[in-house]
């Protein structure tokens, strides 16, 4: 008898949930134990690597491998993903122009305000 097939993203959610109670980095082996050892170690490391590339988890060296920690700030995850999309295009100017052109007036004003507050020429 085979196990029911997981829906798209279900495995990622299970692994994120296994990381959730941790105060520090969690190794793939610890994640596997929390999930009842039902998954192969390689499957867990593959999913954790994918989650790291998506900005959903951070990783730090632990022994000969990595320990992973959940990124709890949704805005940080979204900003990371936006940056990856921007970095993946060869015409940054066109991407930024179209992005700014698609903003509401309120968002454009907020972005302008944020850019001014981080401009070193405006600091003094």
N, C-alpha and C positions, 0 to 999 in steps of 0.2 A: 504494500500500500504506500503510495507516494504522498508526500506532504503537499498541502495546497500551495499554489504559486503565490508569491508576494506581489502586491501591486507596485507600480512604479514609485520609488522613493520610500517604500515601507521599510526596507532594510536600513536605509540611512536614518530614518526616524527612530528605529529600534536602537541603533548604535548611539545616536545622540542622546536618547533617553538613558542609556547605560552610562554615559559620561556625566549626566546631569547631577547626580548626588556628590560628585567629587569636588574636593576643595583644591586639589592639585592635579598634576599630570597623571593620566591613567594609561597604562600600557595596553597594547592589543590583547595580551593574555588575560589581563584583568577584565577587559570588556567581554572577552569570550566567556570567562567564568560567570559574569553577571548575567549573561544571556543563556546560561545553562549548558554551555559547551556544545550547543547544537550546530554551530557554524564552524567551518574550517578557519584556522588561524589566518591563512593567506587571504581568505575572503574578507575577514575583518580588517586586515592591514590595507587591502585594496580600497575598501570603502572609506577607511580613515584617511588615506592619501587623497582620495577624491574630495572628501569633505574639507581637507586642508586647502586644496586648490580652489575650492569654492569660497574660502574664507569663513567657513562655519566653525572650524576648530583651529586652535594653535597647536604647535608641537615644539617640544624641547627634547634635547638629547637625554636619554635615560639608559644607562648601561650601553649595550651595543645597538640599541634601537631608539625609538622615540616614545615619549609620553604625550598624550593628547588631552587638550582641555577645551571645553565648550566655550564658544564666544557668546556671551550672554546679551550683548548689546545689538539689537536688530539693525540699528542705524549703521553700526560698524560693518556688519555683514553686507548691507546694501552698498555702502560706500566702497568697500573692497571690490564688489562685483562690478560696480560702475567703472572703477579704475581699470579692472581687467579688460572690460569691453573697450575702453578708450585706448589702452595699451595695445590691443589686438588689431587696431586699424592703422593703416599707413598715413591717412590724411586726418590728423588730429584736428586741424583747423576746421575742416568740413564737419566733422562729428560735433565738435563744440558749438559751431555756428548753428547747426540744425537743432542741437539740444536746447540752446538758449532761445532759439526761435520758437520752440514748442512750449516754453514755459508760460504759465499764467503771469499776469502783471504783478501779482503779489509775490510769486516765486522769483520773478526776475528782480524785483526790488530787494528781496531777502538775499539773493545771491550777490547783488551789487553791494549791499551792506556788509556781507560777510567778507567779500574780497577787499573792501576798503579797510575793514578792521584788522586784516592780516597784512596789509601793505606796509613794508618797512619805511617807505617814504612819508607815510602819514603819521608816523610815530614820533614826531617831534620837531 
